[in-house]
Amino acid sequence: MTSISVREFSHHMAKYLKKLRAGEGFILKYRNEPIAQMMPTHLASGSTVPGWRRPIKRIKIKGESASQTIIRMRQEEDS
């Protein structure tokens, strides 16, 4: 993985964003110290599909919903 300085990245951001879209990653350095690892999101998750294209998994709640719990608790407080 290549390393680039913050200055190099800021001056040639479009070039490095194209590299990210192509699947290349790099390490961002500030004063020769690594501060971030830049990599495409679809590579970070282990999927070949970019994060913004993956379907959202719905959360399934067992038992009563949060709103039903709040209503029940408020009714118990009033009693």
mmCIF file of the N, C-alpha and C atoms, coordinates in Angstrom:
data_MODEL
# 
_entry.id   MODEL 
# 
loop_
_atom_site.group_PDB 
_atom_site.id 
_atom_site.type_symbol 
_atom_site.label_atom_id 
_atom_site.label_alt_id 
_atom_site.label_comp_id 
_atom_site.label_asym_id 
_atom_site.label_entity_id 
_atom_site.label_seq_id 
_atom_site.pdbx_PDB_ins_code 
_atom_site.Cartn_x 
_atom_site.Cartn_y 
_atom_site.Cartn_z 
_atom_site.occupancy 
_atom_site.B_iso_or_equiv 
_atom_site.pdbx_formal_charge 
_atom_site.auth_seq_id 
_atom_site.auth_comp_id 
_atom_site.auth_asym_id 
_atom_site.auth_atom_id 
_atom_site.pdbx_PDB_model_num 
ATOM 1   N N  . MET A 1 1  ? 0.851   -1.166 0.000  1.00 0.00 ? 1  MET A N  1 
ATOM 2   C CA . MET A 1 1  ? 0.000   0.000  0.000  1.00 0.00 ? 1  MET A CA 1 
ATOM 3   C C  . MET A 1 1  ? 0.902   1.235  0.000  1.00 0.00 ? 1  MET A C  1 
ATOM 4   N N  . THR A 1 2  ? 0.591   2.181  -0.848 1.00 0.00 ? 2  THR A N  1 
ATOM 5   C CA . THR A 1 2  ? 1.418   3.379  -0.955 1.00 0.00 ? 2  THR A CA 1 
ATOM 6   C C  . THR A 1 2  ? 1.100   4.364  0.155  1.00 0.00 ? 2  THR A C  1 
ATOM 7   N N  . SER A 1 3  ? 2.034   5.236  0.440  1.00 0.00 ? 3  SER A N  1 
ATOM 8   C CA . SER A 1 3  ? 1.863   6.284  1.448  1.00 0.00 ? 3  SER A CA 1 
ATOM 9   C C  . SER A 1 3  ? 1.976   7.639  0.761  1.00 0.00 ? 3  SER A C  1 
ATOM 10  N N  . ILE A 1 4  ? 1.093   8.558  1.151  1.00 0.00 ? 4  ILE A N  1 
ATOM 11  C CA . ILE A 1 4  ? 1.153   9.918  0.607  1.00 0.00 ? 4  ILE A CA 1 
ATOM 12  C C  . ILE A 1 4  ? 0.992   10.918 1.744  1.00 0.00 ? 4  ILE A C  1 
ATOM 13  N N  . SER A 1 5  ? 1.521   12.114 1.531  1.00 0.00 ? 5  SER A N  1 
ATOM 14  C CA . SER A 1 5  ? 1.405   13.162 2.543  1.00 0.00 ? 5  SER A CA 1 
ATOM 15  C C  . SER A 1 5  ? 0.050   13.862 2.412  1.00 0.00 ? 5  SER A C  1 
ATOM 16  N N  . VAL A 1 6  ? -0.343  14.530 3.467  1.00 0.00 ? 6  VAL A N  1 
ATOM 17  C CA . VAL A 1 6  ? -1.593  15.295 3.450  1.00 0.00 ? 6  VAL A CA 1 
ATOM 18  C C  . VAL A 1 6  ? -1.525  16.375 2.372  1.00 0.00 ? 6  VAL A C  1 
ATOM 19  N N  . ARG A 1 7  ? -0.364  16.987 2.227  1.00 0.00 ? 7  ARG A N  1 
ATOM 20  C CA . ARG A 1 7  ? -0.194  18.035 1.211  1.00 0.00 ? 7  ARG A CA 1 
ATOM 21  C C  . ARG A 1 7  ? -0.394  17.463 -0.190 1.00 0.00 ? 7  ARG A C  1 
ATOM 22  N N  . GLU A 1 8  ? 0.233   16.321 -0.463 1.00 0.00 ? 8  GLU A N  1 
ATOM 23  C CA . GLU A 1 8  ? 0.093   15.666 -1.765 1.00 0.00 ? 8  GLU A CA 1 
ATOM 24  C C  . GLU A 1 8  ? -1.380  15.312 -2.018 1.00 0.00 ? 8  GLU A C  1 
ATOM 25  N N  . PHE A 1 9  ? -2.044  14.792 -0.987 1.00 0.00 ? 9  PHE A N  1 
ATOM 26  C CA . PHE A 1 9  ? -3.451  14.416 -1.127 1.00 0.00 ? 9  PHE A CA 1 
ATOM 27  C C  . PHE A 1 9  ? -4.323  15.637 -1.408 1.00 0.00 ? 9  PHE A C  1 
ATOM 28  N N  . SER A 1 10 ? -4.080  16.726 -0.677 1.00 0.00 ? 10 SER A N  1 
ATOM 29  C CA . SER A 1 10 ? -4.916  17.915 -0.866 1.00 0.00 ? 10 SER A CA 1 
ATOM 30  C C  . SER A 1 10 ? -4.697  18.562 -2.230 1.00 0.00 ? 10 SER A C  1 
ATOM 31  N N  . HIS A 1 11 ? -3.472  18.494 -2.747 1.00 0.00 ? 11 HIS A N  1 
ATOM 32  C CA . HIS A 1 11 ? -3.189  19.102 -4.045 1.00 0.00 ? 11 HIS A CA 1 
ATOM 33  C C  . HIS A 1 11 ? -3.662  18.245 -5.219 1.00 0.00 ? 11 HIS A C  1 
ATOM 34  N N  . HIS A 1 12 ? -3.781  16.944 -5.019 1.00 0.00 ? 12 HIS A N  1 
ATOM 35  C CA . HIS A 1 12 ? -4.165  16.033 -6.096 1.00 0.00 ? 12 HIS A CA 1 
ATOM 36  C C  . HIS A 1 12 ? -5.306  15.117 -5.655 1.00 0.00 ? 12 HIS A C  1 
ATOM 37  N N  . MET A 1 13 ? -6.283  15.682 -4.949 1.00 0.00 ? 13 MET A N  1 
ATOM 38  C CA . MET A 1 13 ? -7.367  14.897 -4.374 1.00 0.00 ? 13 MET A CA 1 
ATOM 39  C C  . MET A 1 13 ? -8.145  14.120 -5.434 1.00 0.00 ? 13 MET A C  1 
ATOM 40  N N  . ALA A 1 14 ? -8.455  14.740 -6.558 1.00 0.00 ? 14 ALA A N  1 
ATOM 41  C CA . ALA A 1 14 ? -9.231  14.069 -7.604 1.00 0.00 ? 14 ALA A CA 1 
ATOM 42  C C  . ALA A 1 14 ? -8.521  12.809 -8.097 1.00 0.00 ? 14 ALA A C  1 
ATOM 43  N N  . LYS A 1 15 ? -7.220  12.896 -8.249 1.00 0.00 ? 15 LYS A N  1 
ATOM 44  C CA . LYS A 1 15 ? -6.426  11.753 -8.709 1.00 0.00 ? 15 LYS A CA 1 
ATOM 45  C C  . LYS A 1 15 ? -6.526  10.593 -7.707 1.00 0.00 ? 15 LYS A C  1 
ATOM 46  N N  . TYR A 1 16 ? -6.411  10.909 -6.421 1.00 0.00 ? 16 TYR A N  1 
ATOM 47  C CA . TYR A 1 16 ? -6.454  9.851  -5.403 1.00 0.00 ? 16 TYR A CA 1 
ATOM 48  C C  . TYR A 1 16 ? -7.867  9.309  -5.192 1.00 0.00 ? 16 TYR A C  1 
ATOM 49  N N  . LEU A 1 17 ? -8.878  10.139 -5.382 1.00 0.00 ? 17 LEU A N  1 
ATOM 50  C CA . LEU A 1 17 ? -10.251 9.640  -5.290 1.00 0.00 ? 17 LEU A CA 1 
ATOM 51  C C  . LEU A 1 17 ? -10.554 8.677  -6.440 1.00 0.00 ? 17 LEU A C  1 
ATOM 52  N N  . LYS A 1 18 ? -9.988  8.953  -7.621 1.00 0.00 ? 18 LYS A N  1 
ATOM 53  C CA . LYS A 1 18 ? -10.149 8.029  -8.753 1.00 0.00 ? 18 LYS A CA 1 
ATOM 54  C C  . LYS A 1 18 ? -9.483  6.696  -8.443 1.00 0.00 ? 18 LYS A C  1 
ATOM 55  N N  . LYS A 1 19 ? -8.319  6.757  -7.783 1.00 0.00 ? 19 LYS A N  1 
ATOM 56  C CA . LYS A 1 19 ? -7.634  5.518  -7.400 1.00 0.00 ? 19 LYS A CA 1 
ATOM 57  C C  . LYS A 1 19 ? -8.466  4.729  -6.388 1.00 0.00 ? 19 LYS A C  1 
ATOM 58  N N  . LEU A 1 20 ? -9.091  5.435  -5.444 1.00 0.00 ? 20 LEU A N  1 
ATOM 59  C CA . LEU A 1 20 ? -9.962  4.756  -4.479 1.00 0.00 ? 20 LEU A CA 1 
ATOM 60  C C  . LEU A 1 20 ? -11.132 4.079  -5.183 1.00 0.00 ? 20 LEU A C  1 
ATOM 61  N N  . ARG A 1 21 ? -11.736 4.781  -6.132 1.00 0.00 ? 21 ARG A N  1 
ATOM 62  C CA . ARG A 1 21 ? -12.862 4.192  -6.880 1.00 0.00 ? 21 ARG A CA 1 
ATOM 63  C C  . ARG A 1 21 ? -12.427 2.975  -7.671 1.00 0.00 ? 21 ARG A C  1 
ATOM 64  N N  . ALA A 1 22 ? -11.168 2.948  -8.085 1.00 0.00 ? 22 ALA A N  1 
ATOM 65  C CA . ALA A 1 22 ? -10.639 1.817  -8.848 1.00 0.00 ? 22 ALA A CA 1 
ATOM 66  C C  . ALA A 1 22 ? -10.249 0.648  -7.940 1.00 0.00 ? 22 ALA A C  1 
ATOM 67  N N  . GLY A 1 23 ? -10.319 0.862  -6.625 1.00 0.00 ? 23 GLY A N  1 
ATOM 68  C CA . GLY A 1 23 ? -10.033 -0.225 -5.694 1.00 0.00 ? 23 GLY A CA 1 
ATOM 69  C C  . GLY A 1 23 ? -8.676  -0.147 -5.022 1.00 0.00 ? 23 GLY A C  1 
ATOM 70  N N  . GLU A 1 24 ? -7.923  0.912  -5.276 1.00 0.00 ? 24 GLU A N  1 
ATOM 71  C CA . GLU A 1 24 ? -6.612  1.070  -4.641 1.00 0.00 ? 24 GLU A CA 1 
ATOM 72  C C  . GLU A 1 24 ? -6.747  1.804  -3.321 1.00 0.00 ? 24 GLU A C  1 
ATOM 73  N N  . GLY A 1 25 ? -5.959  1.415  -2.352 1.00 0.00 ? 25 GLY A N  1 
ATOM 74  C CA . GLY A 1 25 ? -5.935  2.090  -1.066 1.00 0.00 ? 25 GLY A CA 1 
ATOM 75  C C  . GLY A 1 25 ? -4.591  2.740  -0.834 1.00 0.00 ? 25 GLY A C  1 
ATOM 76  N N  . PHE A 1 26 ? -4.501  3.602  0.175  1.00 0.00 ? 26 PHE A N  1 
ATOM 77  C CA . PHE A 1 26 ? -3.228  4.235  0.508  1.00 0.00 ? 26 PHE A CA 1 
ATOM 78  C C  . PHE A 1 26 ? -3.260  4.695  1.955  1.00 0.00 ? 26 PHE A C  1 
ATOM 79  N N  . ILE A 1 27 ? -2.073  4.988  2.465  1.00 0.00 ? 27 ILE A N  1 
ATOM 80  C CA . ILE A 1 27 ? -1.922  5.478  3.825  1.00 0.00 ? 27 ILE A CA 1 
ATOM 81  C C  . ILE A 1 27 ? -1.654  6.972  3.756  1.00 0.00 ? 27 ILE A C  1 
ATOM 82  N N  . LEU A 1 28 ? -2.391  7.740  4.534  1.00 0.00 ? 28 LEU A N  1 
ATOM 83  C CA . LEU A 1 28 ? -2.245  9.185  4.579  1.00 0.00 ? 28 LEU A CA 1 
ATOM 84  C C  . LEU A 1 28 ? -1.323  9.540  5.742  1.00 0.00 ? 28 LEU A C  1 
ATOM 85  N N  . LYS A 1 29 ? -0.292  10.354 5.455  1.00 0.00 ? 29 LYS A N  1 
ATOM 86  C CA . LYS A 1 29 ? 0.687   10.713 6.480  1.00 0.00 ? 29 LYS A CA 1 
ATOM 87  C C  . LYS A 1 29 ? 0.689   12.219 6.711  1.00 0.00 ? 29 LYS A C  1 
ATOM 88  N N  . TYR A 1 30 ? 0.871   12.597 7.981  1.00 0.00 ? 30 TYR A N  1 
ATOM 89  C CA . TYR A 1 30 ? 1.036   13.995 8.357  1.00 0.00 ? 30 TYR A CA 1 
ATOM 90  C C  . TYR A 1 30 ? 2.381   14.110 9.055  1.00 0.00 ? 30 TYR A C  1 
ATOM 91  N N  . ARG A 1 31 ? 3.272   14.893 8.475  1.00 0.00 ? 31 ARG A N  1 
ATOM 92  C CA . ARG A 1 31 ? 4.644   15.035 8.974  1.00 0.00 ? 31 ARG A CA 1 
ATOM 93  C C  . ARG A 1 31 ? 5.321   13.682 9.145  1.00 0.00 ? 31 ARG A C  1 
ATOM 94  N N  . ASN A 1 32 ? 5.153   12.872 8.134  1.00 0.00 ? 32 ASN A N  1 
ATOM 95  C CA . ASN A 1 32 ? 5.770   11.543 8.035  1.00 0.00 ? 32 ASN A CA 1 
ATOM 96  C C  . ASN A 1 32 ? 5.237   10.548 9.060  1.00 0.00 ? 32 ASN A C  1 
ATOM 97  N N  . GLU A 1 33 ? 4.108   10.861 9.692  1.00 0.00 ? 33 GLU A N  1 
ATOM 98  C CA . GLU A 1 33 ? 3.484   9.952  10.654 1.00 0.00 ? 33 GLU A CA 1 
ATOM 99  C C  . GLU A 1 33 ? 2.149   9.476  10.079 1.00 0.00 ? 33 GLU A C  1 
ATOM 100 N N  . PRO A 1 34 ? 1.921   8.172  9.974  1.00 0.00 ? 34 PRO A N  1 
ATOM 101 C CA . PRO A 1 34 ? 0.649   7.672  9.443  1.00 0.00 ? 34 PRO A CA 1 
ATOM 102 C C  . PRO A 1 34 ? -0.521  8.100  10.327 1.00 0.00 ? 34 PRO A C  1 
ATOM 103 N N  . ILE A 1 35 ? -1.537  8.700  9.707  1.00 0.00 ? 35 ILE A N  1 
ATOM 104 C CA . ILE A 1 35 ? -2.703  9.145  10.474 1.00 0.00 ? 35 ILE A CA 1 
ATOM 105 C C  . ILE A 1 35 ? -3.996  8.480  10.014 1.00 0.00 ? 35 ILE A C  1 
ATOM 106 N N  . ALA A 1 36 ? -4.024  7.953  8.791  1.00 0.00 ? 36 ALA A N  1 
ATOM 107 C CA . ALA A 1 36 ? -5.247  7.327  8.294  1.00 0.00 ? 36 ALA A CA 1 
ATOM 108 C C  . ALA A 1 36 ? -4.912  6.327  7.196  1.00 0.00 ? 36 ALA A C  1 
ATOM 109 N N  . GLN A 1 37 ? -5.746  5.309  7.122  1.00 0.00 ? 37 GLN A N  1 
ATOM 110 C CA . GLN A 1 37 ? -5.637  4.348  6.031  1.00 0.00 ? 37 GLN A CA 1 
ATOM 111 C C  . GLN A 1 37 ? -6.876  4.534  5.175  1.00 0.00 ? 37 GLN A C  1 
ATOM 112 N N  . MET A 1 38 ? -6.676  4.962  3.957  1.00 0.00 ? 38 MET A N  1 
ATOM 113 C CA . MET A 1 38 ? -7.787  5.209  3.042  1.00 0.00 ? 38 MET A CA 1 
ATOM 114 C C  . MET A 1 38 ? -7.975  3.967  2.179  1.00 0.00 ? 38 MET A C  1 
ATOM 115 N N  . MET A 1 39 ? -9.206  3.449  2.164  1.00 0.00 ? 39 MET A N  1 
ATOM 116 C CA . MET A 1 39 ? -9.504  2.296  1.327  1.00 0.00 ? 39 MET A CA 1 
ATOM 117 C C  . MET A 1 39 ? -10.964 2.377  0.903  1.00 0.00 ? 39 MET A C  1 
ATOM 118 N N  . PRO A 1 40 ? -11.284 1.806  -0.255 1.00 0.00 ? 40 PRO A N  1 
ATOM 119 C CA . PRO A 1 40 ? -12.668 1.833  -0.721 1.00 0.00 ? 40 PRO A CA 1 
ATOM 120 C C  . PRO A 1 40 ? -13.583 1.123  0.277  1.00 0.00 ? 40 PRO A C  1 
ATOM 121 N N  . THR A 1 41 ? -14.802 1.618  0.451  1.00 0.00 ? 41 THR A N  1 
ATOM 122 C CA . THR A 1 41 ? -15.709 1.060  1.447  1.00 0.00 ? 41 THR A CA 1 
ATOM 123 C C  . THR A 1 41 ? -16.078 -0.380 1.143  1.00 0.00 ? 41 THR A C  1 
ATOM 124 N N  . HIS A 1 42 ? -16.231 -0.742 -0.123 1.00 0.00 ? 42 HIS A N  1 
ATOM 125 C CA . HIS A 1 42 ? -16.617 -2.116 -0.431 1.00 0.00 ? 42 HIS A CA 1 
ATOM 126 C C  . HIS A 1 42 ? -15.489 -3.096 -0.113 1.00 0.00 ? 42 HIS A C  1 
ATOM 127 N N  . LEU A 1 43 ? -14.239 -2.633 -0.082 1.00 0.00 ? 43 LEU A N  1 
ATOM 128 C CA . LEU A 1 43 ? -13.133 -3.503 0.311  1.00 0.00 ? 43 LEU A CA 1 
ATOM 129 C C  . LEU A 1 43 ? -13.048 -3.622 1.831  1.00 0.00 ? 43 LEU A C  1 
ATOM 130 N N  . ALA A 1 44 ? -13.425 -2.564 2.534  1.00 0.00 ? 44 ALA A N  1 
ATOM 131 C CA . ALA A 1 44 ? -13.360 -2.579 4.001  1.00 0.00 ? 44 ALA A CA 1 
ATOM 132 C C  . ALA A 1 44 ? -14.356 -3.572 4.589  1.00 0.00 ? 44 ALA A C  1 
ATOM 133 N N  . SER A 1 45 ? -15.509 -3.727 3.958  1.00 0.00 ? 45 SER A N  1 
ATOM 134 C CA . SER A 1 45 ? -16.538 -4.613 4.497  1.00 0.00 ? 45 SER A CA 1 
ATOM 135 C C  . SER A 1 45 ? -16.400 -6.043 3.990  1.00 0.00 ? 45 SER A C  1 
ATOM 136 N N  . GLY A 1 46 ? -15.486 -6.281 3.055  1.00 0.00 ? 46 GLY A N  1 
ATOM 137 C CA . GLY A 1 46 ? -15.307 -7.621 2.511  1.00 0.00 ? 46 GLY A CA 1 
ATOM 138 C C  . GLY A 1 46 ? -16.297 -7.938 1.401  1.00 0.00 ? 46 GLY A C  1 
ATOM 139 N N  . SER A 1 47 ? -17.103 -6.974 1.015  1.00 0.00 ? 47 SER A N  1 
ATOM 140 C CA . SER A 1 47 ? -18.102 -7.163 -0.034 1.00 0.00 ? 47 SER A CA 1 
ATOM 141 C C  . SER A 1 47 ? -17.594 -6.558 -1.338 1.00 0.00 ? 47 SER A C  1 
ATOM 142 N N  . THR A 1 48 ? -18.101 -7.043 -2.451 1.00 0.00 ? 48 THR A N  1 
ATOM 143 C CA . THR A 1 48 ? -17.727 -6.468 -3.740 1.00 0.00 ? 48 THR A CA 1 
ATOM 144 C C  . THR A 1 48 ? -18.671 -5.350 -4.145 1.00 0.00 ? 48 THR A C  1 
ATOM 145 N N  . VAL A 1 49 ? -19.724 -5.127 -3.364 1.00 0.00 ? 49 VAL A N  1 
ATOM 146 C CA . VAL A 1 49 ? -20.705 -4.084 -3.652 1.00 0.00 ? 49 VAL A CA 1 
ATOM 147 C C  . VAL A 1 49 ? -20.409 -2.877 -2.755 1.00 0.00 ? 49 VAL A C  1 
ATOM 148 N N  . PRO A 1 50 ? -20.359 -1.654 -3.315 1.00 0.00 ? 50 PRO A N  1 
ATOM 149 C CA . PRO A 1 50 ? -20.120 -0.475 -2.484 1.00 0.00 ? 50 PRO A CA 1 
ATOM 150 C C  . PRO A 1 50 ? -21.192 -0.332 -1.396 1.00 0.00 ? 50 PRO A C  1 
ATOM 151 N N  . GLY A 1 51 ? -20.813 0.290  -0.280 1.00 0.00 ? 51 GLY A N  1 
ATOM 152 C CA . GLY A 1 51 ? -21.715 0.435  0.853  1.00 0.00 ? 51 GLY A CA 1 
ATOM 153 C C  . GLY A 1 51 ? -23.028 1.120  0.520  1.00 0.00 ? 51 GLY A C  1 
ATOM 154 N N  . TRP A 1 52 ? -22.984 2.110  -0.347 1.00 0.00 ? 52 TRP A N  1 
ATOM 155 C CA . TRP A 1 52 ? -24.206 2.842  -0.658 1.00 0.00 ? 52 TRP A CA 1 
ATOM 156 C C  . TRP A 1 52 ? -25.149 2.055  -1.559 1.00 0.00 ? 52 TRP A C  1 
ATOM 157 N N  . ARG A 1 53 ? -24.693 0.920  -2.097 1.00 0.00 ? 53 ARG A N  1 
ATOM 158 C CA . ARG A 1 53 ? -25.554 0.089  -2.934 1.00 0.00 ? 53 ARG A CA 1 
ATOM 159 C C  . ARG A 1 53 ? -26.068 -1.160 -2.219 1.00 0.00 ? 53 ARG A C  1 
ATOM 160 N N  . ARG A 1 54 ? -25.535 -1.458 -1.022 1.00 0.00 ? 54 ARG A N  1 
ATOM 161 C CA . ARG A 1 54 ? -25.968 -2.645 -0.300 1.00 0.00 ? 54 ARG A CA 1 
ATOM 162 C C  . ARG A 1 54 ? -27.339 -2.409 0.312  1.00 0.00 ? 54 ARG A C  1 
ATOM 163 N N  . PRO A 1 55 ? -28.175 -3.441 0.344  1.00 0.00 ? 55 PRO A N  1 
ATOM 164 C CA . PRO A 1 55 ? -29.494 -3.279 0.966  1.00 0.00 ? 55 PRO A CA 1 
ATOM 165 C C  . PRO A 1 55 ? -29.361 -3.134 2.483  1.00 0.00 ? 55 PRO A C  1 
ATOM 166 N N  . ILE A 1 56 ? -30.283 -2.415 3.067  1.00 0.00 ? 56 ILE A N  1 
ATOM 167 C CA . ILE A 1 56 ? -30.294 -2.216 4.517  1.00 0.00 ? 56 ILE A CA 1 
ATOM 168 C C  . ILE A 1 56 ? -31.022 -3.382 5.164  1.00 0.00 ? 56 ILE A C  1 
ATOM 169 N N  . LYS A 1 57 ? -30.397 -3.967 6.171  1.00 0.00 ? 57 LYS A N  1 
ATOM 170 C CA . LYS A 1 57 ? -31.033 -5.061 6.898  1.00 0.00 ? 57 LYS A CA 1 
ATOM 171 C C  . LYS A 1 57 ? -31.917 -4.472 7.986  1.00 0.00 ? 57 LYS A C  1 
ATOM 172 N N  . ARG A 1 58 ? -33.161 -4.854 7.992  1.00 0.00 ? 58 ARG A N  1 
ATOM 173 C CA . ARG A 1 58 ? -34.107 -4.361 8.989  1.00 0.00 ? 58 ARG A CA 1 
ATOM 174 C C  . ARG A 1 58 ? -33.855 -5.031 10.332 1.00 0.00 ? 58 ARG A C  1 
ATOM 175 N N  . ILE A 1 59 ? -34.049 -4.285 11.401 1.00 0.00 ? 59 ILE A N  1 
ATOM 176 C CA . ILE A 1 59 ? -33.895 -4.829 12.739 1.00 0.00 ? 59 ILE A CA 1 
ATOM 177 C C  . ILE A 1 59 ? -35.226 -5.422 13.165 1.00 0.00 ? 59 ILE A C  1 
ATOM 178 N N  . LYS A 1 60 ? -35.188 -6.665 13.610 1.00 0.00 ? 60 LYS A N  1 
ATOM 179 C CA . LYS A 1 60 ? -36.396 -7.322 14.075 1.00 0.00 ? 60 LYS A CA 1 
ATOM 180 C C  . LYS A 1 60 ? -36.431 -7.258 15.596 1.00 0.00 ? 60 LYS A C  1 
ATOM 181 N N  . ILE A 1 61 ? -37.547 -6.795 16.125 1.00 0.00 ? 61 ILE A N  1 
ATOM 182 C CA . ILE A 1 61 ? -37.704 -6.656 17.567 1.00 0.00 ? 61 ILE A CA 1 
ATOM 183 C C  . ILE A 1 61 ? -38.562 -7.797 18.083 1.00 0.00 ? 61 ILE A C  1 
ATOM 184 N N  . LYS A 1 62 ? -38.068 -8.450 19.129 1.00 0.00 ? 62 LYS A N  1 
ATOM 185 C CA . LYS A 1 62 ? -38.845 -9.506 19.759 1.00 0.00 ? 62 LYS A CA 1 
ATOM 186 C C  . LYS A 1 62 ? -39.593 -8.892 20.928 1.00 0.00 ? 62 LYS A C  1 
ATOM 187 N N  . GLY A 1 63 ? -40.849 -9.239 21.060 1.00 0.00 ? 63 GLY A N  1 
ATOM 188 C CA . GLY A 1 63 ? -41.652 -8.672 22.147 1.00 0.00 ? 63 GLY A CA 1 
ATOM 189 C C  . GLY A 1 63 ? -42.291 -7.374 21.713 1.00 0.00 ? 63 GLY A C  1 
ATOM 190 N N  . GLU A 1 64 ? -42.565 -6.508 22.696 1.00 0.00 ? 64 GLU A N  1 
ATOM 191 C CA . GLU A 1 64 ? -43.246 -5.259 22.354 1.00 0.00 ? 64 GLU A CA 1 
ATOM 192 C C  . GLU A 1 64 ? -42.263 -4.218 21.852 1.00 0.00 ? 64 GLU A C  1 
ATOM 193 N N  . SER A 1 65 ? -42.760 -3.292 21.042 1.00 0.00 ? 65 SER A N  1 
ATOM 194 C CA . SER A 1 65 ? -41.903 -2.255 20.469 1.00 0.00 ? 65 SER A CA 1 
ATOM 195 C C  . SER A 1 65 ? -41.579 -1.213 21.529 1.00 0.00 ? 65 SER A C  1 
ATOM 196 N N  . ALA A 1 66 ? -40.618 -0.365 21.220 1.00 0.00 ? 66 ALA A N  1 
ATOM 197 C CA . ALA A 1 66 ? -40.209 0.678  22.159 1.00 0.00 ? 66 ALA A CA 1 
ATOM 198 C C  . ALA A 1 66 ? -41.358 1.631  22.449 1.00 0.00 ? 66 ALA A C  1 
ATOM 199 N N  . SER A 1 67 ? -42.115 1.993  21.429 1.00 0.00 ? 67 SER A N  1 
ATOM 200 C CA . SER A 1 67 ? -43.236 2.914  21.652 1.00 0.00 ? 67 SER A CA 1 
ATOM 201 C C  . SER A 1 67 ? -44.302 2.278  22.544 1.00 0.00 ? 67 SER A C  1 
ATOM 202 N N  . GLN A 1 68 ? -44.560 0.985  22.350 1.00 0.00 ? 68 GLN A N  1 
ATOM 203 C CA . GLN A 1 68 ? -45.531 0.301  23.206 1.00 0.00 ? 68 GLN A CA 1 
ATOM 204 C C  . GLN A 1 68 ? -45.027 0.228  24.644 1.00 0.00 ? 68 GLN A C  1 
ATOM 205 N N  . THR A 1 69 ? -43.748 0.030  24.833 1.00 0.00 ? 69 THR A N  1 
ATOM 206 C CA . THR A 1 69 ? -43.160 -0.018 26.176 1.00 0.00 ? 69 THR A CA 1 
ATOM 207 C C  . THR A 1 69 ? -43.310 1.331  26.871 1.00 0.00 ? 69 THR A C  1 
ATOM 208 N N  . ILE A 1 70 ? -43.053 2.427  26.160 1.00 0.00 ? 70 ILE A N  1 
ATOM 209 C CA . ILE A 1 70 ? -43.171 3.773  26.735 1.00 0.00 ? 70 ILE A CA 1 
ATOM 210 C C  . ILE A 1 70 ? -44.612 4.052  27.133 1.00 0.00 ? 70 ILE A C  1 
ATOM 211 N N  . ILE A 1 71 ? -45.549 3.712  26.262 1.00 0.00 ? 71 ILE A N  1 
ATOM 212 C CA . ILE A 1 71 ? -46.976 3.932  26.567 1.00 0.00 ? 71 ILE A CA 1 
ATOM 213 C C  . ILE A 1 71 ? -47.363 3.135  27.802 1.00 0.00 ? 71 ILE A C  1 
ATOM 214 N N  . ARG A 1 72 ? -46.944 1.871  27.874 1.00 0.00 ? 72 ARG A N  1 
ATOM 215 C CA . ARG A 1 72 ? -47.286 1.027  29.019 1.00 0.00 ? 72 ARG A CA 1 
ATOM 216 C C  . ARG A 1 72 ? -46.682 1.588  30.300 1.00 0.00 ? 72 ARG A C  1 
ATOM 217 N N  . MET A 1 73 ? -45.430 2.037  30.247 1.00 0.00 ? 73 MET A N  1 
ATOM 218 C CA . MET A 1 73 ? -44.780 2.584  31.431 1.00 0.00 ? 73 MET A CA 1 
ATOM 219 C C  . MET A 1 73 ? -45.449 3.867  31.894 1.00 0.00 ? 73 MET A C  1 
ATOM 220 N N  . ARG A 1 74 ? -45.884 4.714  30.982 1.00 0.00 ? 74 ARG A N  1 
ATOM 221 C CA . ARG A 1 74 ? -46.585 5.947  31.341 1.00 0.00 ? 74 ARG A CA 1 
ATOM 222 C C  . ARG A 1 74 ? -47.942 5.638  31.985 1.00 0.00 ? 74 ARG A C  1 
ATOM 223 N N  . GLN A 1 75 ? -48.610 4.624  31.460 1.00 0.00 ? 75 GLN A N  1 
ATOM 224 C CA . GLN A 1 75 ? -49.900 4.240  32.035 1.00 0.00 ? 75 GLN A CA 1 
ATOM 225 C C  . GLN A 1 75 ? -49.703 3.694  33.450 1.00 0.00 ? 75 GLN A C  1 
ATOM 226 N N  . GLU A 1 76 ? -48.618 2.956  33.670 1.00 0.00 ? 76 GLU A N  1 
ATOM 227 C CA . GLU A 1 76 ? -48.333 2.423  34.999 1.00 0.00 ? 76 GLU A CA 1 
ATOM 228 C C  . GLU A 1 76 ? -47.999 3.536  35.980 1.00 0.00 ? 76 GLU A C  1 
ATOM 229 N N  . GLU A 1 77 ? -47.322 4.599  35.516 1.00 0.00 ? 77 GLU A N  1 
ATOM 230 C CA . GLU A 1 77 ? -46.994 5.736  36.374 1.00 0.00 ? 77 GLU A CA 1 
ATOM 231 C C  . GLU A 1 77 ? -48.247 6.492  36.797 1.00 0.00 ? 77 GLU A C  1 
ATOM 232 N N  . ASP A 1 78 ? -49.227 6.607  35.884 1.00 0.00 ? 78 ASP A N  1 
ATOM 233 C CA . ASP A 1 78 ? -50.462 7.328  36.178 1.00 0.00 ? 78 ASP A CA 1 
ATOM 234 C C  . ASP A 1 78 ? -51.339 6.561  37.153 1.00 0.00 ? 78 ASP A C  1 
ATOM 235 N N  . SER A 1 79 ? -51.211 5.255  37.214 1.00 0.00 ? 79 SER A N  1 
ATOM 236 C CA . SER A 1 79 ? -52.072 4.435  38.079 1.00 0.00 ? 79 SER A CA 1 
ATOM 237 C C  . SER A 1 79 ? -51.675 4.515  39.518 1.00 0.00 ? 79 SER A C  1 
# 
